[in-house]
Amino acid sequence: MLTRGSRYLLSKDVLNQGLNLAIQRKVNFESLDNANNNESVVRVTIDDG
């Protein structure tokens, strides 16, 4: 099992497919009201290098 701070490298297409599947299956997305809450959060960043 991966620990805190672990990273995955995904292509944009894989990310889009995953999000679309989650939406189709009615996964509830929550807005992040507290930016300091690090539990159960996935942050998507772009590496343009």
N, CA, C and O atoms as a GROMACS GRO file, in nm:
protein
  196
    1MET      N    1   0.084  -0.118   0.000
    1MET     CA    2   0.000   0.000   0.000
    1MET      C    3   0.089   0.124   0.000
    1MET      O    4   0.192   0.127   0.066
    2LEU      N    5   0.049   0.225  -0.074
    2LEU     CA    6   0.126   0.347  -0.082
    2LEU      C    7   0.095   0.438   0.035
    2LEU      O    8  -0.014   0.436   0.090
    3THR      N    9   0.194   0.518   0.071
    3THR     CA   10   0.177   0.609   0.184
    3THR      C   11   0.154   0.751   0.136
    3THR      O   12   0.151   0.779   0.016
    4ARG      N   13   0.137   0.836   0.228
    4ARG     CA   14   0.112   0.978   0.200
    4ARG      C   15   0.220   1.036   0.109
    4ARG      O   16   0.338   1.006   0.124
    5GLY      N   17   0.178   1.119   0.016
    5GLY     CA   18   0.272   1.182  -0.073
    5GLY      C   19   0.308   1.099  -0.194
    5GLY      O   20   0.392   1.139  -0.273
    6SER      N   21   0.246   0.983  -0.209
    6SER     CA   22   0.273   0.898  -0.324
    6SER      C   23   0.216   0.962  -0.449
    6SER      O   24   0.119   1.037  -0.443
    7ARG      N   25   0.278   0.931  -0.563
    7ARG     CA   26   0.234   0.992  -0.688
    7ARG      C   27   0.210   0.886  -0.794
    7ARG      O   28   0.276   0.782  -0.796
    8TYR      N   29   0.115   0.913  -0.880
    8TYR     CA   30   0.085   0.829  -0.994
    8TYR      C   31   0.101   0.914  -1.119
    8TYR      O   32   0.067   1.032  -1.118
    9LEU      N   33   0.150   0.855  -1.226
    9LEU     CA   34   0.162   0.926  -1.352
    9LEU      C   35   0.054   0.873  -1.445
    9LEU      O   36   0.056   0.756  -1.483
   10LEU      N   37  -0.040   0.959  -1.481
   10LEU     CA   38  -0.152   0.921  -1.568
   10LEU      C   39  -0.154   1.010  -1.690
   10LEU      O   40  -0.121   1.129  -1.684
   11SER      N   41  -0.193   0.952  -1.801
   11SER     CA   42  -0.213   1.036  -1.920
   11SER      C   43  -0.343   1.113  -1.904
   11SER      O   44  -0.430   1.075  -1.825
   12LYS      N   45  -0.357   1.220  -1.980
   12LYS     CA   46  -0.480   1.299  -1.975
   12LYS      C   47  -0.600   1.215  -2.015
   12LYS      O   48  -0.708   1.229  -1.957
   13ASP      N   49  -0.583   1.126  -2.114
   13ASP     CA   50  -0.694   1.041  -2.158
   13ASP      C   51  -0.739   0.947  -2.047
   13ASP      O   52  -0.859   0.928  -2.027
   14VAL      N   53  -0.645   0.888  -1.975
   14VAL     CA   54  -0.680   0.797  -1.865
   14VAL      C   55  -0.753   0.873  -1.755
   14VAL      O   56  -0.851   0.824  -1.699
   15LEU      N   57  -0.706   0.993  -1.724
   15LEU     CA   58  -0.772   1.075  -1.623
   15LEU      C   59  -0.915   1.109  -1.666
   15LEU      O   60  -1.008   1.097  -1.586
   16ASN      N   61  -0.932   1.152  -1.791
   16ASN     CA   62  -1.066   1.185  -1.841
   16ASN      C   63  -1.158   1.064  -1.839
   16ASN      O   64  -1.275   1.076  -1.802
   17GLN      N   65  -1.108   0.948  -1.878
   17GLN     CA   66  -1.190   0.826  -1.877
   17GLN      C   67  -1.233   0.791  -1.735
   17GLN      O   68  -1.348   0.753  -1.712
   18GLY      N   69  -1.141   0.805  -1.639
   18GLY     CA   70  -1.174   0.776  -1.500
   18GLY      C   71  -1.278   0.871  -1.445
   18GLY      O   72  -1.371   0.829  -1.375
   19LEU      N   73  -1.263   0.999  -1.475
   19LEU     CA   74  -1.362   1.097  -1.428
   19LEU      C   75  -1.498   1.074  -1.492
   19LEU      O   76  -1.600   1.080  -1.423
   20ASN      N   77  -1.500   1.046  -1.622
   20ASN     CA   78  -1.627   1.020  -1.690
   20ASN      C   79  -1.696   0.897  -1.634
   20ASN      O   80  -1.818   0.897  -1.617
   21LEU      N   81  -1.620   0.792  -1.606
   21LEU     CA   82  -1.678   0.670  -1.549
   21LEU      C   83  -1.734   0.698  -1.409
   21LEU      O   84  -1.842   0.651  -1.375
   22ALA      N   85  -1.661   0.775  -1.330
   22ALA     CA   86  -1.709   0.810  -1.196
   22ALA      C   87  -1.839   0.889  -1.204
   22ALA      O   88  -1.932   0.865  -1.127
   23ILE      N   89  -1.846   0.983  -1.298
   23ILE     CA   90  -1.968   1.063  -1.315
   23ILE      C   91  -2.084   0.975  -1.360
   23ILE      O   92  -2.195   0.989  -1.310
   24GLN      N   93  -2.058   0.883  -1.453
   24GLN     CA   94  -2.163   0.792  -1.501
   24GLN      C   95  -2.216   0.705  -1.388
   24GLN      O   96  -2.334   0.671  -1.386
   25ARG      N   97  -2.128   0.668  -1.296
   25ARG     CA   98  -2.169   0.582  -1.184
   25ARG      C   99  -2.216   0.663  -1.064
   25ARG      O  100  -2.234   0.611  -0.954
   26LYS      N  101  -2.234   0.793  -1.088
   26LYS     CA  102  -2.290   0.884  -0.988
   26LYS      C  103  -2.206   0.894  -0.860
   26LYS      O  104  -2.260   0.898  -0.750
   27VAL      N  105  -2.074   0.898  -0.878
   27VAL     CA  106  -1.985   0.922  -0.766
   27VAL      C  107  -2.003   1.066  -0.722
   27VAL      O  108  -2.005   1.157  -0.806
   28ASN      N  109  -2.015   1.089  -0.593
   28ASN     CA  110  -2.032   1.224  -0.541
   28ASN      C  111  -1.896   1.291  -0.524
   28ASN      O  112  -1.810   1.241  -0.451
   29PHE      N  113  -1.879   1.403  -0.591
   29PHE     CA  114  -1.758   1.483  -0.576
   29PHE      C  115  -1.788   1.595  -0.479
   29PHE      O  116  -1.893   1.659  -0.488
   30GLU      N  117  -1.696   1.618  -0.385
   30GLU     CA  118  -1.716   1.723  -0.287
   30GLU      C  119  -1.618   1.836  -0.313
   30GLU      O  120  -1.503   1.813  -0.351
   31SER      N  121  -1.664   1.959  -0.292
   31SER     CA  122  -1.572   2.072  -0.302
   31SER      C  123  -1.485   2.074  -0.176
   31SER      O  124  -1.528   2.034  -0.068
   32LEU      N  125  -1.364   2.122  -0.193
   32LEU     CA  126  -1.271   2.129  -0.081
   32LEU      C  127  -1.282   2.265  -0.015
   32LEU      O  128  -1.229   2.364  -0.065
   33ASP      N  129  -1.352   2.270   0.098
   33ASP     CA  130  -1.369   2.396   0.169
   33ASP      C  131  -1.246   2.430   0.251
   33ASP      O  132  -1.213   2.548   0.268
   34ASN      N  133  -1.176   2.328   0.301
   34ASN     CA  134  -1.058   2.349   0.383
   34ASN      C  135  -0.937   2.298   0.306
   34ASN      O  136  -0.919   2.177   0.294
   35ALA      N  137  -0.855   2.388   0.256
   35ALA     CA  138  -0.739   2.349   0.175
   35ALA      C  139  -0.634   2.274   0.256
   35ALA      O  140  -0.547   2.209   0.198
   36ASN      N  141  -0.639   2.281   0.389
   36ASN     CA  142  -0.540   2.214   0.473
   36ASN      C  143  -0.580   2.072   0.509
   36ASN      O  144  -0.504   2.002   0.576
   37ASN      N  145  -0.697   2.027   0.466
   37ASN     CA  146  -0.743   1.892   0.496
   37ASN      C  147  -0.676   1.796   0.399
   37ASN      O  148  -0.711   1.792   0.281
   38ASN      N  149  -0.579   1.719   0.446
   38ASN     CA  150  -0.502   1.630   0.359
   38ASN      C  151  -0.552   1.487   0.358
   38ASN      O  152  -0.491   1.403   0.291
   39GLU      N  153  -0.659   1.455   0.428
   39GLU     CA  154  -0.706   1.317   0.434
   39GLU      C  155  -0.806   1.289   0.323
   39GLU      O  156  -0.897   1.369   0.299
   40SER      N  157  -0.790   1.177   0.257
   40SER     CA  158  -0.882   1.130   0.153
   40SER      C  159  -0.900   1.232   0.041
   40SER      O  160  -1.011   1.254  -0.007
   41VAL      N  161  -0.792   1.292   0.000
   41VAL     CA  162  -0.796   1.393  -0.104
   41VAL      C  163  -0.702   1.352  -0.217
   41VAL      O  164  -0.589   1.310  -0.194
   42VAL      N  165  -0.751   1.366  -0.338
   42VAL     CA  166  -0.667   1.345  -0.456
   42VAL      C  167  -0.648   1.480  -0.522
   42VAL      O  168  -0.744   1.547  -0.557
   43ARG      N  169  -0.524   1.518  -0.538
   43ARG     CA  170  -0.493   1.643  -0.606
   43ARG      C  171  -0.436   1.610  -0.742
   43ARG      O  172  -0.346   1.526  -0.755
   44VAL      N  173  -0.487   1.677  -0.844
   44VAL     CA  174  -0.441   1.655  -0.980
   44VAL      C  175  -0.353   1.773  -1.018
   44VAL      O  176  -0.396   1.888  -1.015
   45THR      N  177  -0.230   1.742  -1.055
   45THR     CA  178  -0.138   1.846  -1.099
   45THR      C  179  -0.086   1.810  -1.238
   45THR      O  180  -0.096   1.696  -1.281
   46ILE      N  181  -0.032   1.907  -1.305
   46ILE     CA  182   0.019   1.887  -1.440
   46ILE      C  183   0.170   1.899  -1.439
   46ILE      O  184   0.225   1.996  -1.386
   47ASP      N  185   0.237   1.800  -1.497
   47ASP     CA  186   0.381   1.805  -1.514
   47ASP      C  187   0.408   1.828  -1.662
   47ASP      O  188   0.392   1.737  -1.743
   48ASP      N  189   0.446   1.948  -1.696
   48ASP     CA  190   0.466   1.979  -1.837
   48ASP      C  191   0.610   1.957  -1.882
   48ASP      O  192   0.649   2.001  -1.991
   49GLY      N  193   0.689   1.889  -1.799
   49GLY     CA  194   0.829   1.864  -1.835
   49GLY      C  195   0.841   1.737  -1.901
   49GLY      O  196   0.952   1.697  -1.939
   0.00000   0.00000   0.00000
